[in-house]
Amino acid sequence: QKEVEQDPGPLSVPEGAIVSLNCTYSNSAFQYFMWYRQYSRKGPELLMYTYSSGNKEDGRFTAQVDKSSKYISLFIRDSQPSDSATYLCAMKNNDYKLSFGAGTTVTVRA
Amino acid sequence: NAGVMQNPRHLVRRRGQEARLRCSPMKGHSHVYWYRQLPEEGLKFMVYLQKENIIDESGMPKERFSAEFPKEGPSILRIQQVVRGDSAAYFCASSTGLQETQYFGPGTRLLVL
């Protein structure tokens, strides 16, 4: 079993729809949770960074962490074609080693 | 205000050759991390370095792979005697501290023929 599970999709939505992404994990020691966006042939770009359980909102993006269920989510409101990318969840405990999901490929259709 | 820089962006090697991947961290960042991304898989941690020190190389294969971050110049990931299974995207990240946000470079895509 992988340490971090993420549905690879692909996920295709019309412009303006809400995109819902999620990851599950098995290591209860994880405390820091991140979402990265990766455009084709580019490096991962940090979108959201949260500590422990709870919600965090930044513009059209909302990240949720439920440590009791070992489940994290990212919601993108009013999706735009420019949001088309691969979204990677990542997490770590108190050190530096990031554990990544495989990534979900999202296409927002104009 | 340049971000993390990696070169080359694409590298083609024949089996048995050596591959050298370079990473220049963001200005002010002294912590460097290397990750490997295989097709359909997430990024996997390989090694963590500070200037002139390898802190953690637990994710790096014991043979053929080595990394360094000298006092002057970029961090280098070296793969000797490459095999087809080494074909992947190699990403470098840097941070200001141990638990701080890691910022990623654009990656080097290695293809072994």
Interface residues (C-beta under 8 A of the other chain):
Chain A: V4 Q6 P8 Y32 Y36 R41 K42 G43 P44 E45 L46 Y49 L88 A90 N94 D95 Y96 K97 L98 S99 F100 G101 A102 G103
Chain B: V4 Q6 H31 Y33 Y35 E40 E41 G42 L43 K44 F45 Y48 D56 G59 F91 S95 L98 Q99 T101 Q102 Y103 F104 G105 P106 G107 R109
